Each structure stands twice: as structure tokens, then as C-alpha cells.
Amino acid sequence: MKIEIIGSGVSGLCCAHAFVERDCEVSIIAASDALDSTCCSWWAGGMLAPGCEGESAEPLITTLASESMAFWQTVAPAYTNAGTLVVATSRDQPLLNNFARNTEGWHRVEGEEIDQLEPDLGERFSRALFFADEAHLDPRQTLGHLMDTLKKRGLTFTQRHIDDGPSNQYSSTADWIIDCRGLGARHVLPELRGVKGEMLHLHSDEIKLTRPVRLLHPRIPLYIVPREKGLFMIGATMIESAERHRASVRSVLELLSAAYALHPAFGEAEILEIGVEARPAFTDNLPQLRRRGKTLAVNGMYRHGFLAAPAMARRCVEFALDGIIPSEVMNENTP
Ligand SMILES: Cc1cc2nc3c(=O)[nH]c(=O)nc-3n(C[C@H](O)[C@H](O)[C@H](O)COP(=O)(O)OP(=O)(O)OC[C@H]3O[C@@H](n4cnc5c(N)ncnc54)[C@H](O)[C@@H]3O)c2cc1C
């Protein structure tokens, strides 16, 4: 079976992997050069944190996440299964209690236990929640590795911007077209909206973290994801806007102040990169599989692309090849 996938973000690559596993002939067409900064996936934190996300996400995300995490564990080169630590300053302790009330899968840690988990934070925070089953990965490294692996297995990649034309219907000789264009598919999925996220990459040799740390705050909740060699991803704003290029002074100031509040050594860190992208989201913030003729759209990943894409890819393949309708993410009556 011949499959043409449009888009090489996390959705496109996970779909490619799933179709290659079923011995299909798979090609990817994407506007950007394989993986680059025009793709939302490039800017992700790479947190695989279904417990923490459960504070605001529907239970479906947890279901998709457990399947996706098993996938990443076998595929991602630097999959780190070290959990997530959630902290709040002494003034914001009620936020920690609220977070505990609205989530599952944590246990409380105090004093010495925090010190053992993250020695650089032990003195600064006396109470925390530890989500031991969560993980993280490096999105750029992971997607690059996935692309290389798939090319070795016969995937072809073409850099091209697809223009659907006046009928809004891209045509191809493939048996199935899998549309993974993220926000690039807004003209065919009008309910899709953008949720802008601003983030930074900092470098510091003075702080060591082993796992993602979330700092709760009434206005500026922050997370920090450690990468290799003293690199930290600081994220991320959540703004109802499809604007994908401009980081505001306010957002950058707030993210940096929150990082400084987590640990003053971030005041001396080097700013390597300021990134902006808009997450593709449907009104309920849940991913969907949509069919239009022989085109299947996998979209609406919102802030859960890495948590949901592998599980969505499996459902997409099972629909295309076996006719199984994944009713939890697909309404056959919605075009
Ligand atoms: C700051 C930030 C932090 C995040 N952190 C996390 C996190 O920690 N964990 C998590 O799970 N998720 C996170 N996310 C969300 C995640 O990044 C997104 O859900 C995910 O990247 C969406 O992936 P996608 O493949 O659907 O879209 P994209 O990654 O945007 O890919 C779209 C692809 O389609 C191509 N394309 C678009 N239009 C066309 C066209 N007309 N022709 C050809 N090609 C086209 C693009 O070039 C690109 O290759 C974060 C997002 C942001 C912004």
C-alpha cells in the first residue's frame, strides 16, 4: 500500500513509523527541511508527563500517553525515566495542595527527600510532589533519530510546500494521504486554532537538574527541562493566538523571572535561544483523526504532541489498513 504523509513534525514521523512497521511504501512531503524551526515539534519541551497534565487535560490524554511512552522508550535515544518534581514557594503552598487535589500518580516529598532527588533545589523548597512514573526526551534529537531510522527503512522525504488549490483537496496517486500539517491545515480544518507558546534555551554549568521541574505560580507557572551539557529548556507560555514568530518582552521577562525564582544561578545563565510557536488545537484541546475521501488528518495535538502522537499514529494505521474506527478520537460524521 502506498502512503503519502504531509508534514514531518512529531505527528508525521510517528505516522510514518507506524505505516513502515506495516510494510507500506511511505513517503513524507514537508514544507520544512525534514525538521526545523518552522515545525511546532522543534520547540517542544519533550515532557512525557500525563500525571501533571491531568491537572487540566481530559482522561483520554492519559490513555494515549501510556501507549506513547512505551513507544518512545524503545525509539528515543535519550529517553529519561526520572519522573517530574512539582514545587511551589512557601507563599504558594495552597497551589501545591490544589495541584495535588487535581492530579494522580504523585507522592509528597519533603526536605531530605527533595535534596536526594534534586540536590540543587533541596534547600530552596521544603515541600514538593513527585510524579515518579513520568519521563522526558529531547525532541530535536528524537525526531532527527526517527527520521534517519525511517530513511534507512526506505522512507523517502521531499521538501515541498503543498498547496491544496482552489478545491482545498490535495490530490495524489497514493492509496492514503495522511495530513499531519499541524496549523498548516487550518484552511481545511477551520476549527483548528493556535495556542502560542514562548520558550527559552539557557545554558548554565552552575545548576544540575536530573528531571523536569515545575514551579507553580498563580500567573506564571514554569517548567524547566534539563537537556545534556548544561542546557535547559524553560517553558512555556500559553496564549490564545496563532501568532508564531514574535516573543514578547513580557513573556520572556516572566519566564526568566520564574526561572530565577526557582534558582538564582539562572540569573547568570546564558540565553541561547528564544523560541515561539503555536500549538495546533481543536476546541476541546484533544487530538482527532478526520477523514475526507482518501485523506486522513491527524491533528489537534495541542500541548500533547509527544504524549499523543504515537498512539494516534497506531489508530490512524488501523483505520487505514484494517478499517477499525477509533471512536474515542474519530467521529466518522465530522468531515
Ligand atoms: C513551547 C512548546 C512546548 C511544548 N512542550 C511539549 C511537551 O513538553 N510535550 C508534548 O507532548 N508536547 C509539547 N508541545 C506541543 C507539541 O510541540 C505539539 O503538539 C506538536 O509539535 C504538534 O506536532 P504536529 O506534528 O502536529 O505539527 P508540527 O510539528 O507543526 O508539524 C507540521 C509539519 O507540517 C509541515 N507543513 C505545514 N504546512 C505544510 C504545507 N502546506 N505543505 C507541506 N508541509 C507543511 C511543517 O513543515 C511540519 O513539518 C509543546 C509546544 C510548544 C510550542
PDBQT file of the ligand as one rigid body, heavy atoms in Angstrom, charges set to zero:
ROOT
HETATM    1  C1  LIG A 401       6.842  25.802  23.608  1.00  0.00    +0.000 C 
HETATM    2  C2  LIG A 401       6.159  24.468  23.419  1.00  0.00    +0.000 A 
HETATM    3  C3  LIG A 401       6.410  23.435  24.314  1.00  0.00    +0.000 A 
HETATM    4  C4  LIG A 401       5.798  22.187  24.133  1.00  0.00    +0.000 A 
HETATM    5  N1  LIG A 401       6.106  21.173  25.008  1.00  0.00    +0.000 NA
HETATM    6  C5  LIG A 401       5.550  19.950  24.820  1.00  0.00    +0.000 A 
HETATM    7  C6  LIG A 401       5.888  18.876  25.686  1.00  0.00    +0.000 A 
HETATM    8  O1  LIG A 401       6.697  19.040  26.602  1.00  0.00    +0.000 OA
HETATM    9  N2  LIG A 401       5.308  17.646  25.477  1.00  0.00    +0.000 N 
HETATM   10  C7  LIG A 401       4.436  17.445  24.457  1.00  0.00    +0.000 A 
HETATM   11  O2  LIG A 401       3.924  16.311  24.323  1.00  0.00    +0.000 OA
HETATM   12  N3  LIG A 401       4.095  18.449  23.610  1.00  0.00    +0.000 NA
HETATM   13  C8  LIG A 401       4.626  19.697  23.781  1.00  0.00    +0.000 A 
HETATM   14  N4  LIG A 401       4.301  20.732  22.949  1.00  0.00    +0.000 N 
HETATM   15  C9  LIG A 401       3.286  20.501  21.915  1.00  0.00    +0.000 C 
HETATM   16  C10 LIG A 401       3.871  19.855  20.678  1.00  0.00    +0.000 C 
HETATM   17  O3  LIG A 401       5.043  20.545  20.297  1.00  0.00    +0.000 OA
HETATM   18  C11 LIG A 401       2.832  19.886  19.549  1.00  0.00    +0.000 C 
HETATM   19  O4  LIG A 401       1.651  19.264  19.988  1.00  0.00    +0.000 OA
HETATM   20  C12 LIG A 401       3.361  19.124  18.334  1.00  0.00    +0.000 C 
HETATM   21  O5  LIG A 401       4.622  19.593  17.977  1.00  0.00    +0.000 OA
HETATM   22  C13 LIG A 401       2.435  19.231  17.134  1.00  0.00    +0.000 C 
HETATM   23  O6  LIG A 401       3.026  18.403  16.158  1.00  0.00    +0.000 OA
HETATM   24  P1  LIG A 401       2.480  18.256  14.678  1.00  0.00    +0.000 P 
HETATM   25  O7  LIG A 401       3.329  17.218  14.021  1.00  0.00    +0.000 OA
HETATM   26  O8  LIG A 401       1.008  18.064  14.696  1.00  0.00    +0.000 OA
HETATM   27  O9  LIG A 401       2.759  19.692  13.999  1.00  0.00    +0.000 OA
HETATM   28  P2  LIG A 401       4.199  20.351  13.568  1.00  0.00    +0.000 P 
HETATM   29  O10 LIG A 401       5.281  19.901  14.469  1.00  0.00    +0.000 OA
HETATM   30  O11 LIG A 401       3.959  21.827  13.449  1.00  0.00    +0.000 OA
HETATM   31  O12 LIG A 401       4.451  19.754  12.137  1.00  0.00    +0.000 OA
HETATM   32  C14 LIG A 401       3.765  20.235  11.000  1.00  0.00    +0.000 C 
HETATM   33  C15 LIG A 401       4.513  19.776   9.760  1.00  0.00    +0.000 C 
HETATM   34  O13 LIG A 401       3.722  20.088   8.612  1.00  0.00    +0.000 OA
HETATM   35  C16 LIG A 401       4.506  20.781   7.657  1.00  0.00    +0.000 C 
HETATM   36  N5  LIG A 401       3.614  21.630   6.884  1.00  0.00    +0.000 N 
HETATM   37  C17 LIG A 401       2.743  22.591   7.313  1.00  0.00    +0.000 A 
HETATM   38  N6  LIG A 401       2.074  23.108   6.270  1.00  0.00    +0.000 NA
HETATM   39  C18 LIG A 401       2.521  22.480   5.151  1.00  0.00    +0.000 A 
HETATM   40  C19 LIG A 401       2.219  22.558   3.750  1.00  0.00    +0.000 A 
HETATM   41  N7  LIG A 401       1.269  23.401   3.279  1.00  0.00    +0.000 N 
HETATM   42  N8  LIG A 401       2.896  21.756   2.887  1.00  0.00    +0.000 NA
HETATM   43  C20 LIG A 401       3.834  20.882   3.321  1.00  0.00    +0.000 A 
HETATM   44  N9  LIG A 401       4.148  20.762   4.646  1.00  0.00    +0.000 NA
HETATM   45  C21 LIG A 401       3.504  21.540   5.526  1.00  0.00    +0.000 A 
HETATM   46  C22 LIG A 401       5.530  21.553   8.503  1.00  0.00    +0.000 C 
HETATM   47  O14 LIG A 401       6.665  21.898   7.707  1.00  0.00    +0.000 OA
HETATM   48  C23 LIG A 401       5.865  20.486   9.554  1.00  0.00    +0.000 C 
HETATM   49  O15 LIG A 401       6.778  19.558   9.026  1.00  0.00    +0.000 OA
HETATM   50  C24 LIG A 401       4.894  21.994  23.073  1.00  0.00    +0.000 A 
HETATM   51  C25 LIG A 401       4.650  23.029  22.166  1.00  0.00    +0.000 A 
HETATM   52  C26 LIG A 401       5.275  24.255  22.331  1.00  0.00    +0.000 A 
HETATM   53  C27 LIG A 401       5.022  25.370  21.336  1.00  0.00    +0.000 C 
ENDROOT
TORSDOF 0
